Amino acid sequence: MQLVDGTVIVSATDLIGYLACDHLATLELGRIEGLWERPPDRADDPTVKLMQEHGDRHEREYLERLRADRKSVREISKEELRTPDQLRAAQAETLAAMEDGVDVIYQATFFDGRWRGHADFLVRVETPSRLGSWSYEIADTKLSRRVKAAAIIQMCVYAEGLERLQGTQPEHVHVVTGDGTSHPHRLADYSAFFRTAKRRFETRVFGNGNTPPTYPEPVDHCAVCVWYPMCMDRRRMTTTCRSWPG
């Protein structure tokens, strides 16, 4: 989540975090408004670094598999995508590759002024769209050997951006798991839940403060959240105040 020229820009990661813990959106909003600083992340954690390296390798290996299958590949640069103009330029580059009809677009960017997204891969399918006799579906690589709900929600966000560019909703999204298997999922099976979740999230983030306050209730996400120490302090303070006499 970031604040640029008074506009809050969000991503699939923000939505997934909100679904895991609604208080997380409150914390991130406070951060971009300058009310508090984000705690140090776990980037220096050797385990986190190792997982990131494995994830990057899995992604590159899938890319090389596509090239080995003689697929034409267009790579979109993700460097310096901090401002709306930079995001729009990367989206324009993505659209140009789609209009050219290349087989695979790597690191596609979507941006509608509020939501940003970066799909690992767009894969051409022979389904008509605004582009012509073809369109694209999304494929994302994940280290897990089973498909997780968060991966589907993430691609639902990307699918909205893709539909905006090509004029038709992709029929499937694909998760490429750690064993190299591609798992297709019908987007229509998840659309209703996604729309409801997105509407709730947007009400929280863009609701101009007209939403109930949140409290850091313990949830599973606490185990991996950088805000955990701050939430623990808040819970301790609440417990102490309740124990005071009177």
Sequence and secondary structure as in RCSB ss.txt:
>XXXX:A:sequence
MQLVDGTVIVSATDLIGYLACDHLATLELGRIEGLWERPPDRADDPTVKLMQEHGDRHEREYLERLRADRKSVRE
ISKEELRTPDQLRAAQAETLAAMEDGVDVIYQATFFDGRWRGHADFLVRVETPSRLGSWSYEIADTKLSRRVKAA
AIIQMCVYAEGLERLQGTQPEHVHVVTGDGTSHPHRLADYSAFFRTAKRRFETRVFGNGNTPPTYPEPVDHCAVC
VWYPMCMDRRRMTTTCRSWPG
>XXXX:A:secstr
 EEETTEEEEEHHHHHHHHH HHHHHHHHHHHTTSS     STT HHHHHHHHHHHHHHHHHHHHHHHTT  EEE
   TT  SHHHHHHHHHHHHHHHHHT SEEEEEEEE SSEEEEEEEEEEES  BTTBS EEEEEEE SSSS  HH
HHHHHHHHHHHHHHHHSS  SEEEEE TTS EEEEEGGGTHHHHHHHHHHHHHHHHSTT S        GGGGG 
TTHHHHHHHHHHHHHHHHS  
